[in-house]
Amino acid sequence: MKNIIFITFILLSYVGEAQKFKSTSTDIKFYSDAPLEDIEAINKNATSIVNVESKAIVIVVPIKSFDFKKELMQEHFNENYLESDDYPNAIFKGKLIDWDGSDGDAKAKAEGTLELHGVTRDVTIEGDISKSNNSLKLSTVFKIKIEDYKIKIPKAVFIRLQKR
């Protein structure tokens, strides 16, 4: 498998006067289409914080909170691939760019680092942002190459996963 795709839907609520938004129930969807069986999981326990003034954004995703339809897939994901006991979180830290912080819908880009499986890499993520006085919603779809994060897939399982 060369790519893992995360689809992120982030709903944030207002917390304080400095235009900071925080959510402890950010939704993350993991999906990879594969020749024999698609692999999909949802995580509703990620935490995200956005400071509108500084444009800083942090998203922490607890790896063990991904919920798969098949228990065996979840077990392999945590124990064999993401090794979630050793690397319990994926963390994105960055800044929103090309967004002025005003109310309304807009395209946005975030530049920062993504730490996954003990590896930290620079990433740029594009998506949509919607802000009103007391809420902020971000959504994005982006690809992650598993080899970039030293995630190893056993050869016996590899044929089940998509090659790109």
Disulfide bonds with the S-S distance in Angstrom:
none
